[in-house]
Amino acid sequence: PSLEELNLPQQLSRLAVIESLVDPIAKSPTGSLGMWQFTYNTGLAYGLSKNFYRDQRKDPWKSTKAARNYLVDLYGVGWLQGDGGPGYHDWWLALAAYNAGPGEINNAMIMEKTKDYWVLKSISRQAKRYVPQFIALCYIFDNLHLLGFDEVVSYEPIPDFKDTVVTLGGQKNSLTDLALAAQIDIDHFILLNTDYEVVNLPAGDYRVKIIAPDSSSLPQ
């Protein structure tokens, strides 16, 4: 379900701009990865697996779903969790916890005896700046014309895709071999399968995304 279908703030989708500039392979100095900058442990808790050849934190679709679910848990959205579910019930605290981790925010709230994000003093500088950055970004997106952006650049849409399983033989297969087995050119393969990250793939079955035969949005 989309944010709109879940009655969640549409602006939450813009967090990906702050986190990674919407780059599915972005990596932070601390090891957070992907469009939504998941740590390994948090990603695993929200269904993003990792093995020696792929990391689902770099999958735009799976990581976006995981980020949505994480934000739902941080806020404590009652109609999704059931009445009385845990959470901050405050979007500023939830956003700060998404950035800094619930542990840091919880410790600050306990130590300072407040649930007001705007008066917390013991959180990190990054967490203090995160919510104001988000508010500023939303203002920019909502007022592009006031800021002189009369023409908004549009991009080619991602083509419609479907999941399929392909089988590789041999012991040292490249991503090009995987693309050939999936009958998709390497550029489109990399566009759709950003979670693959090694060159030498052993023999076996691999689940990949390929362009749907009836896709009307093929990149040029």
ABEGO torsion letter per residue (X at the ends): XBAAAAGBBAAAAAAAAAAAGGBAABBBAAGBBEAAGBBAAAAAAAGBBBBAABBAAABAAAAAAAAAAAAAAAAGBAAAAEBGBBEAGBAAAAAAAAAAEAAAAAAAAAAAGBABAAABAABBAAAAAAAAAAAAAAAAAAAAAAAGBABBBBBBBBBBBBBBBBBBBEABBBAAAAAAAAGBBAAAAAAABAABABABBBBEBBBBBBBBAABAABBX
